[in-house]
Amino acid sequence: MTPFLMYPFFAFVFGMVVGSFLNVCICRLPKNESVVSPPSHCPDCSYQIRWYDNIPLLSYLLLRGKCRGCGSHISLQYPLVEMLNGVLTLLLFLRFGPTLVFAALFLFCSALVVITFIDIEHQIIPDEISLSGIVVGFVLSFFLKGHTWLNSLLGILLGGGSLLLVAYLYQRLTGKDGMGGGDIKLLAMMGAFLGWKAVPFIIFASSLVGSLIGVSIMLLQKKDTKLAIPFGPYLAFGAVLYVFYGRSLIRWYLGLSGFYQG
């Protein structure tokens, strides 16, 4: 295998291996359990998963989605998270190469994968990830080319402050809580990693996609506007979209509006 193909291949495999650990985080963080101990095991029969049954994607296929110990069904979430993180890692490597920017965005996108799946199932965003991510994103801003600590700090303030203002106004107008604190801290983390310019794009993209999907779900399920829909996955989508296409989409939009002249 030539280096041209070998490095992307290893990036994809590495992403899937980390994805296996992300599954542990997704399952244990909402329960306030350690992600280190005990070792991976079947939640039904407590069968300790051997290394050969823990190979990303391959083991799931060989076991036909069932536990070797008791034969219970293994959630499709496990190979899905592994594959998703592998693809994201591959795309990041192809875009940024073996650089510190790649490493930083790999951490960022891996965190978003965990947040997305936890928020979908439990409607919570763990502080262990969002608050730690704010600190890590800000520290990395001192070392990343084209990203300054001031840009990161403004991203934290704008990200957290904008959603905090929305939540405050919504509560004042309706007397109800419309947005959780987890979303506020998540957008602050995104601002820390991506800078303040990413925040308006993420808010717009996530709100647009969230509105389209949310309205569709309400119509299909015949629910009213009180239906609780987690916003974290939409924020994560907006952030990933910005990482790969944000600047190009902004230039395209400004060009259509006549504000961008090349």
N, C-alpha and C positions, 0 to 999 in steps of 0.2 A: 504494500500500500504506500503510495507516494505521500510526502509530507502535506501536499495540497489537500488530500483527502483524510489523512491520518489525524491531523489536529482537530478539524471539525468533528470527526467521529469520536475522538476522546472527549471533546467538549460535550457532545450529546450524551455519551455514557456517563460522564461525571455528573451532568445535570440530573440524570435518572437516579443515580446512586444517592445524591443529595435529596432527591424527591422522595426516596424511601424513608429518609429521616424526617422529612417534612410531614409524612403521614403520621409518624409518631407524635409530632408536635400537634397536629390537627386533632388527634384522638385524645391526647392527654392534657393539653393546656386548659381546655374548658373545665376539666375535672380537678384542676390544681394538682396534677400528678407530675412527678419527675419525668423528664424526657430522656433520662439516662438510665435509671434503674426503676423497676426490674427490666431484664432484656425483653425483646419483642415476644409476645405470646398471643395465643388465640383467646379472644375475650369470652368465648363460650366454654372451652374445656381447659383453658390455661396451658395448653401444649406450648412448650417453649420452641419457638421457630428456629430451626437450624439454618446455618448459613446458606446451604444449597436450596432452601425453600424461601430465601429472602433475596434472591437475585432479581433486580428490578425487571418487571414485565415478563421475563422469561419464566420465572417460577410460577407466576399466576397462570400462564398459559399451560405449563406442564401439569399443574395441579388441577387444571380445568376450573379454576375459581373456587376450590374447596380446601378446607383445612385437612392436612394429612392426618391429624390426630382424631378428629371427630366427624369430619366430612361436612361440617357446616359451611354455608355459603360465605365466601369472602367478598366484601363490598367491592363494587366496581370502582369505587373512589381510589383504591390503592394503585392500580395500574394507570388510572386517569391522571392522578397527581404526578406520578413518575414520568409519564409521557409528556405531560404539559411542561414540567420543569425541564425535561430534556430538550424539548423543542425551543423553549425560551432561551436556554443556555446556548444552544446552537446558533440561534438567530443573533444573540448578543455577541457571540464570538465572531461570527461572520461580519457583523457591523463594526465592531470596535477592536477586534484582534486581541492578542494576549497583552492587554494593558491594564493599568490600575482602574481606568474607567470601566472596563469590562468587569473587573472584580467587584467594584462598588455597585454597579447595576445588577450584577448577579445576586449579590446579597439583597438588594432592594426588591428585585422581582421574586426571589424565593420567599421573602417575607410576605409579599402580596399574595402569593399562592396560598400560604397558610391562612392569612387573614380572610381571603375570599371563601374558602371552604368552611372555616369556623363560623363566619358571619351568616352564611347561607343556612347552616344547620342550627346554630344556637342564637343567632342575632346578637352576638357580642364580638367586640374586637379586643383581644387581650392587650392589656397595658404592657405586658412583658415585651411585646413586639413593637408597638407604636412608640412608647416612651423611649425604649432602648434605641429604636430606629432614629428618633429625633437626634439623640446624642451622637450616634454613629455617623449619621449623615452630616451633621455639623462638623465633627472632627475630620471626616474625609475631605471636606471642602478646602482644608488647608493644603491638601496634597494633590488635588485633581486639577489638571490643566483646563483652563477656561472656566473654572468654577471657583468663586471666592467665598471667604467666610461671611462677607457682608451679603452676598447674594443668597447664601444659605440661611442666614439669620432673617433676612427680609422674607424669605420663603416660609420660614417657620411662623413668623408673625402674621403674614398675610394669609397663609393656609389655615392656621388655627383661628385667627381673628375673624376671617370672613364667615366661616361656618358658625362661629360663636355668635356673631351678630345676627345671622339668619335664624339661629335657634332662639335667640332672645326675642327678636321681633315676632316670630311665630308664636312664642309662648305668650307674649303680651297681647297679641291680637286675638288669639283663640283660647287662651287659658289652658292650653295643653302642650305637652312636650312633643315636638315633631321631629327632633333629631337627637340622637344619643351623643354622649361625650366621646364615645369611641371614634365616631366619624370625624369629629373635630381634631382629635389627636392624630388620626390617620392622615388627614390632609396636611397637618403640620409636619409630619414625617416626610410626606411627599415633597413639601417645600424645602425641607432640609437637604434632601438628596438632589432635587432637580432645579431648585432656585425659584425665585418669586415669579418669573415669567411663565413658569409651567402652571401655576395655580389657576389663573383665569381659564386657560385651555382645559384643564382637568375638570373644573366645575362645569363648564359649558358642555363638554363631551359626555360627562357622567350624567348630567341632568337630562340631556337630550335622549340618550340611550335608556336611562332609567325611566323617563316618562313614557317612551314608546313601549317598553317591555311591561312597565307597571300597569299602564292603561289596558294593554292587551290581556294581561293576567286577570285584571278585575273584570273585564268583559267576559272572558272565558269562564271564570269561576263565579260570575255574577255577584261579586263583592262590591261593597261601597268604598269610599275613600278612607275608611278606618282600617283597611287591610294593611297590616304591618309588612313592609317590604324592606329588607336590609339594603342600605345604600353603599356599604363598603365594597361589594363586588363591582359596582358601577364606577366608583372612584378608582378602584384598581385597574379597571379597563381603560379609563381615561388616562391614567398615569402611564400604562404600558403603551398606549397609542401615542402619547407624547414622546416617549423614549425613542420610538422608531420613526414616527412620521410627524410629530408635532410641529417642528420648525418648517417643514415643507408645506404642511397644511395651513399654517399661519401665513406664510408668504403667498400661497395660492389665494387665500381669502382676501388678504390685503391687496393683492393684485387685481382681483375682481372688484374690490371697493375703490380702487384708484389711489390707495395710500402707499403702495409699494411700487417702486420704480426700478426694480432689478437689483 
